Amino acid sequence: MSKPATLFNRVALIGVGLIGSSIARAVRAQGAATSIVATARSAATRRRVAELGLADQVVESNAAAVEGADLVIVSIPVGACAAVAAEIGPHLAPGAIVSDVGSVKGAVVRDMAPHLPKGVHFVPAHPVAGTEYSGPDAGFAELFVNRWCILTPPAGTDPQAVDRLAAFWRLLGANVDSMTPDHHDLVLAVTSHLPHLIAYTIVGTADELEAVTRSEVLKFSAGGFRDFTRIAASDPTMWRDVFLANKDAVLEMLGRFNEDVAALTKAIRRGDGDALFEHFTRTRAIRKGIVDIGQDSPAPDFGRPHPDLPHEPLPKPYGSED
Amino acid sequence: MSKPATLFNRVALIGVGLIGSSIARAVRAQGAATSIVATARSAATRRRVAELGLADQVVESNAAAVEGADLVIVSIPVGACAAVAAEIGPHLAPGAIVSDVGSVKGAVVRDMAPHLPKGVHFVPAHPVAGTEYSGPDAGFAELFVNRWCILTPPAGTDPQAVDRLAAFWRLLGANVDSMTPDHHDLVLAVTSHLPHLIAYTIVGTADELEAVTRSEVLKFSAGGFRDFTRIAASDPTMWRDVFLANKDAVLEMLGRFNEDVAALTKAIRRGDGDALFEHFTRTRAIRKGIVDIGQDSPAPDFGRPHPDLPHEPLPKPYGSED
């Protein structure tokens, strides 16, 4: 019975927001690496990472972070990946694995690959997990448990490097799948990018009405609206970059969505109750499928807490017995 | 110190699904009535209500349920309200309060009021609360705590009856507001009906793609999509009726939503990152407003549970130390 081997000697984390700091915490919790070195663009974030003790070492530059690292994970908005790849390229150790966590893969491969030297293994990754919060305080070690991490290694990537990164993500609790960058971008356009765009849209729509006040929108949001506000509170920079980087697939999905909105609108306008009922019954089955495979909780209302009933005296003396 | 007075002597519940059964449980928990009589359209539901002990008496007809009741609450799809009102009208006790819980108020007032005799107080109500589950097993006593219940009494309604129903809902933990039926229907069109329609649409869109399989949609739903599936799993009959009954306000909100989708689509097509960033920053503030007034949980990801990290041996012997 040998002790469990660490997967990597020195992991370099570039960017320590929600995802980067969750990786740091999970690596520690699972003993996945001997040491963690971290860096972030802003001095405030670097200071906070040090205060939280998320890394063995916090350094000021991306170049310094990657020196001697056998795994480098870039966890930053996808629009910033090209510049970071150009910066770290000359400083990467031979044989190092370079990965990322970006929500778009075609653009990331296009932007990063040209800057990475021969002898370095580029294995792009996307852990499909997150919350509406941002920054190093928002992360937690369990974020990736039972979530999927998608690897999109370019053709010709060393299979051993891919296996090693897959083992890393499994150790952090994730399930691992792999596909081409283009297919990833199409799949995520529908399971993530379109939902975010629609949520951002409807929250904006509700905020711009004249006949209904913002106060009313907030008060009565438990009727359904509040569910959309969570993902519409996601990091604006990250999401701006996602839509710019995955433009074609998002526009394709938006086109299909618009057709479906038009069809349901027509059913409402014509009073076609049967069409509505049929559609609403079908979508119920999708929810069940997601809960059945453990990708959401069966708890009602996402498991939101419900406070106890207040046992206070009645506001006025009513009733027949007193 | 007198014991707290019960608000009502005999509460009749017509319809005992998620909402009706939650009312039954909350009335019991808070001692809001001396006795509860319940009925439901299907024999199976009546049997289940009796098994669960949700009422003191379960009867087979709406007419029998309302005999001698001083409060009648109709908790059924809004499309069925006219027929039920016609049925109970002749059997209501003088001075009784008749209310409902429908998500549309204009149509309910139009459909029910003509059937209710003079001397009976009609106070329509809408508790803005629910989950994606249906039926008598789905209810719980705390459902209404800190949620809003909107009363829409027609002009000329006895203020004492309105006050008494308001006191009832407060005793069940709700905050109470009142407004006209038309304004209610506009407010709920944006805070509830439009979100449900959009959720139903996008879940259908995702299920009809050729290039992305249903299995992929389910697996990678944690990217945002799964949030929409919860409300798209709501009761199909209830929601069919809502859209038919609140057609004008829903179509108005859909028109505005479509304009906003078009504006964001244009920003993506043109690569206008500043417009996207500005919009995404603004919507973040709305989420904060909802959490600040206690209408949603500040817990990340709605407080969804995250399983612990599995401390299992590594899948393969990797790393530098073994």
Contacts between the chains, C-beta under 8 A, distances in Angstrom:
chain1	res1	chain2	res2	distance
A	2	B	322	5.7
A	3	B	322	7.5
A	4	B	313	5.5
A	4	B	314	5.5
A	5	B	314	6.0
A	5	B	317	5.6
A	5	B	318	5.7
A	5	B	319	3.9
A	5	B	321	5.8
A	5	B	322	4.1
A	6	B	319	4.4
A	6	B	320	7.1
A	6	B	321	5.8
A	7	B	314	6.8
A	7	B	318	4.9
A	7	B	319	5.2
A	8	B	319	6.8
A	9	B	319	7.3
A	9	B	320	4.9
A	26	B	309	6.7
A	29	B	309	5.5
A	30	B	309	6.0
A	30	B	311	7.2
A	34	B	320	7.2
A	34	B	321	7.3
A	79	B	273	7.9
A	103	B	223	7.5
A	128	B	220	5.1
A	128	B	222	5.3
A	128	B	223	4.8
A	129	B	222	6.0
A	130	B	223	7.9
A	131	B	300	3.7
A	131	B	301	4.5
A	132	B	287	7.0
A	132	B	300	6.7
A	132	B	301	7.3
A	133	B	300	5.4
A	138	B	300	7.0
A	140	B	306	7.2
A	141	B	309	6.1
A	142	B	306	4.0
A	142	B	307	6.8
A	142	B	308	6.4
A	142	B	309	5.9
A	143	B	306	6.9
A	145	B	306	6.0
A	145	B	307	5.0
A	145	B	308	7.1
A	145	B	309	5.9
A	145	B	310	7.5
A	146	B	307	6.0
A	147	B	222	5.4
A	148	B	219	5.6
A	148	B	220	5.8
A	148	B	222	7.4
A	150	B	220	7.4
A	163	B	316	7.3
A	164	B	318	6.0
A	167	B	314	6.3
A	167	B	315	5.4
A	167	B	316	6.1
A	167	B	318	6.1
A	170	B	315	6.2
A	171	B	314	6.4
A	172	B	309	7.4
A	173	B	307	7.8
A	173	B	309	5.1
A	173	B	310	6.2
A	177	B	219	7.3
A	183	B	211	8.0
A	186	B	211	5.6
A	186	B	212	6.0
A	187	B	212	5.1
A	187	B	216	5.1
A	187	B	217	7.9
A	187	B	220	5.9
A	188	B	220	6.7
A	188	B	223	5.9
A	190	B	205	7.3
A	190	B	206	5.0
A	190	B	209	6.4
A	190	B	212	5.6
A	190	B	217	6.6
A	190	B	225	7.2
A	191	B	206	7.1
A	191	B	212	8.0
A	191	B	216	7.5
A	191	B	217	5.8
A	191	B	220	4.3
A	191	B	221	5.5
A	191	B	223	4.7
A	191	B	224	6.9
A	191	B	225	4.4
A	192	B	220	7.2
A	192	B	223	2.9
A	192	B	224	4.5
A	192	B	225	6.6
A	193	B	223	8.0
A	193	B	224	7.9
A	194	B	202	6.6
A	194	B	205	7.6
A	195	B	202	6.4
A	195	B	223	7.5
A	195	B	224	3.8
A	195	B	225	4.9
A	195	B	227	6.8
A	195	B	228	5.8
A	196	B	224	5.2
A	197	B	264	6.3
A	197	B	268	7.9
A	198	B	198	6.0
A	198	B	202	5.9
A	198	B	228	7.9
A	198	B	261	7.6
A	199	B	224	7.4
A	199	B	227	7.7
A	199	B	283	7.9
A	200	B	264	7.0
A	200	B	279	6.2
A	200	B	280	5.7
A	200	B	283	5.4
A	201	B	257	6.6
A	201	B	260	4.9
A	201	B	261	5.2
A	201	B	264	5.6
A	202	B	194	6.6
A	202	B	195	6.4
A	202	B	198	5.9
A	202	B	257	6.1
A	202	B	260	7.8
A	203	B	283	4.1
A	203	B	286	5.3
A	203	B	287	7.7
A	204	B	260	5.7
A	204	B	279	5.9
A	204	B	282	6.7
A	204	B	283	5.7
A	205	B	190	7.4
A	205	B	194	7.6
A	205	B	253	7.3
A	205	B	256	5.4
A	205	B	257	4.9
A	205	B	260	4.8
A	206	B	190	5.0
A	206	B	191	7.1
A	206	B	286	7.4
A	207	B	282	7.1
A	207	B	283	7.4
A	207	B	286	5.8
A	208	B	256	7.7
A	208	B	260	7.8
A	209	B	190	6.4
A	209	B	256	7.3
A	211	B	183	8.0
A	211	B	186	5.6
A	212	B	186	6.0
A	212	B	187	5.1
A	212	B	190	5.6
A	212	B	191	7.9
A	214	B	286	7.8
A	214	B	289	7.3
A	216	B	187	5.1
A	216	B	191	7.5
A	217	B	187	7.9
A	217	B	190	6.6
A	217	B	191	5.8
A	217	B	286	7.5
A	218	B	286	7.4
A	218	B	289	4.9
A	218	B	290	5.2
A	218	B	293	5.6
A	218	B	295	6.3
A	219	B	148	5.7
A	219	B	177	7.4
A	219	B	293	6.9
A	219	B	295	6.8
A	220	B	128	5.1
A	220	B	148	5.9
A	220	B	150	7.4
A	220	B	187	5.8
A	220	B	188	6.7
A	220	B	191	4.3
A	220	B	192	7.2
A	221	B	191	5.5
A	221	B	290	5.1
A	221	B	295	5.1
A	221	B	296	7.0
A	222	B	128	5.3
A	222	B	129	6.0
A	222	B	147	5.4
A	222	B	148	7.4
A	222	B	295	5.6
A	222	B	296	7.6
A	223	B	103	7.5
A	223	B	128	4.8
A	223	B	130	7.9
A	223	B	188	5.9
A	223	B	191	4.7
A	223	B	192	2.9
A	223	B	193	8.0
A	223	B	195	7.5
A	224	B	191	6.9
A	224	B	192	4.5
A	224	B	193	7.9
A	224	B	195	3.8
A	224	B	196	5.2
A	224	B	199	7.4
A	224	B	231	5.1
A	225	B	190	7.1
A	225	B	191	4.4
A	225	B	192	6.6
A	225	B	195	5.0
A	226	B	290	5.3
A	226	B	295	6.1
A	226	B	296	4.6
A	227	B	195	6.8
A	227	B	199	7.7
A	227	B	227	5.8
A	227	B	228	7.6
A	227	B	230	6.5
A	227	B	231	5.9
A	228	B	195	5.8
A	228	B	198	7.9
A	228	B	227	7.6
A	229	B	283	7.3
A	229	B	286	5.6
A	229	B	287	4.1
A	229	B	290	5.7
A	229	B	296	7.2
A	230	B	227	6.5
A	230	B	287	6.5
A	230	B	296	7.5
A	230	B	301	7.6
A	230	B	302	6.4
A	231	B	224	5.1
A	231	B	227	5.9
A	232	B	280	7.6
A	232	B	283	4.2
A	232	B	284	7.2
A	232	B	286	7.2
A	232	B	287	6.4
A	233	B	283	7.0
A	233	B	284	4.7
A	233	B	286	7.9
A	233	B	287	3.6
A	233	B	288	7.3
A	234	B	280	7.7
A	234	B	284	8.0
A	236	B	276	7.9
A	236	B	277	5.2
A	236	B	280	3.7
A	236	B	281	4.8
A	236	B	284	6.7
A	237	B	277	6.8
A	239	B	276	7.3
A	239	B	280	5.5
A	240	B	273	5.0
A	240	B	276	4.5
A	240	B	277	4.6
A	240	B	280	6.5
A	241	B	273	7.8
A	243	B	268	4.9
A	243	B	276	5.8
A	244	B	268	7.3
A	244	B	271	5.7
A	244	B	273	5.7
A	244	B	276	7.5
A	247	B	268	5.7
A	247	B	269	7.2
A	247	B	271	7.3
A	250	B	268	6.2
A	251	B	265	7.0
A	251	B	268	6.5
A	251	B	269	6.5
A	253	B	205	7.3
A	254	B	261	7.2
A	254	B	265	5.6
A	254	B	268	8.0
A	256	B	205	5.4
A	256	B	208	7.6
A	256	B	209	7.3
A	257	B	201	6.6
A	257	B	202	6.1
A	257	B	205	4.9
A	258	B	258	7.8
A	258	B	261	7.0
A	260	B	201	4.9
A	260	B	202	7.8
A	260	B	204	5.7
A	260	B	205	4.8
A	260	B	208	7.8
A	261	B	198	7.6
A	261	B	201	5.3
A	261	B	254	7.2
A	261	B	258	7.0
A	264	B	197	6.3
A	264	B	200	7.0
A	264	B	201	5.6
A	265	B	251	7.0
A	265	B	254	5.6
A	268	B	197	7.8
A	268	B	243	5.0
A	268	B	244	7.4
A	268	B	247	5.7
A	268	B	250	6.1
A	268	B	251	6.5
A	268	B	254	8.0
A	269	B	247	7.2
A	269	B	251	6.4
A	271	B	244	5.8
A	271	B	247	7.3
A	273	B	79	7.9
A	273	B	240	5.0
A	273	B	241	7.8
A	273	B	244	5.7
A	276	B	236	7.9
A	276	B	239	7.3
A	276	B	240	4.5
A	276	B	243	5.9
A	276	B	244	7.5
A	277	B	236	5.2
A	277	B	237	6.8
A	277	B	240	4.6
A	279	B	200	6.2
A	279	B	204	5.9
A	280	B	200	5.8
A	280	B	232	7.6
A	280	B	234	7.6
A	280	B	236	3.7
A	280	B	239	5.4
A	280	B	240	6.4
A	281	B	236	4.8
A	282	B	204	6.7
A	282	B	207	7.1
A	283	B	199	7.9
A	283	B	200	5.4
A	283	B	203	4.2
A	283	B	204	5.7
A	283	B	207	7.4
A	283	B	229	7.3
A	283	B	232	4.2
A	283	B	233	7.0
A	284	B	232	7.2
A	284	B	233	4.7
A	284	B	234	8.0
A	284	B	236	6.7
A	286	B	203	5.3
A	286	B	206	7.4
A	286	B	207	5.8
A	286	B	214	7.7
A	286	B	217	7.5
A	286	B	218	7.4
A	286	B	229	5.6
A	286	B	232	7.1
A	286	B	233	8.0
A	287	B	132	7.0
A	287	B	203	7.7
A	287	B	229	4.1
A	287	B	230	6.5
A	287	B	232	6.4
A	287	B	233	3.6
A	288	B	233	7.3
A	289	B	214	7.3
A	289	B	218	4.9
A	290	B	218	5.2
A	290	B	221	5.1
A	290	B	226	5.3
A	290	B	229	5.6
A	293	B	218	5.7
A	293	B	219	7.0
A	295	B	218	6.3
A	295	B	219	6.8
A	295	B	221	5.1
A	295	B	222	5.6
A	295	B	226	6.1
A	296	B	221	7.0
A	296	B	222	7.6
A	296	B	226	4.6
A	296	B	229	7.2
A	296	B	230	7.5
A	296	B	304	7.4
A	297	B	304	5.4
A	297	B	305	5.9
A	299	B	305	7.6
A	300	B	131	3.7
A	300	B	132	6.6
A	300	B	133	5.4
A	300	B	138	7.0
A	301	B	131	4.6
A	301	B	132	7.3
A	301	B	230	7.6
A	301	B	302	7.9
A	302	B	230	6.4
A	302	B	301	7.9
A	302	B	302	3.8
A	302	B	303	7.0
A	302	B	304	5.6
A	303	B	302	7.0
A	303	B	303	5.7
A	303	B	304	6.0
A	303	B	305	6.3
A	304	B	296	7.4
A	304	B	297	5.4
A	304	B	302	5.6
A	304	B	303	6.0
A	305	B	297	6.0
A	305	B	299	7.7
A	305	B	303	6.3
A	306	B	140	7.2
A	306	B	142	4.1
A	306	B	143	6.9
A	306	B	145	6.0
A	307	B	142	6.8
A	307	B	145	4.9
A	307	B	146	6.0
A	307	B	173	7.8
A	308	B	142	6.4
A	308	B	145	7.1
A	309	B	26	6.6
A	309	B	29	5.5
A	309	B	30	6.0
A	309	B	141	6.0
A	309	B	142	5.9
A	309	B	145	5.9
A	309	B	172	7.4
A	309	B	173	5.1
A	310	B	145	7.5
A	310	B	173	6.2
A	311	B	30	7.1
A	313	B	4	5.5
A	314	B	4	5.5
A	314	B	5	6.1
A	314	B	7	6.7
A	314	B	167	6.3
A	314	B	171	6.3
A	315	B	167	5.3
A	315	B	170	6.2
A	316	B	163	7.3
A	316	B	167	6.1
A	317	B	5	5.4
A	318	B	5	5.7
A	318	B	6	7.9
A	318	B	7	4.9
A	318	B	164	6.0
A	318	B	167	6.1
A	319	B	5	3.9
A	319	B	6	4.4
A	319	B	7	5.2
A	319	B	8	6.7
A	319	B	9	7.2
A	320	B	6	7.1
A	320	B	9	4.8
A	320	B	34	7.2
A	321	B	5	6.0
A	321	B	6	5.8
A	321	B	34	7.1
A	322	B	2	5.7
A	322	B	3	7.2
A	322	B	5	4.1
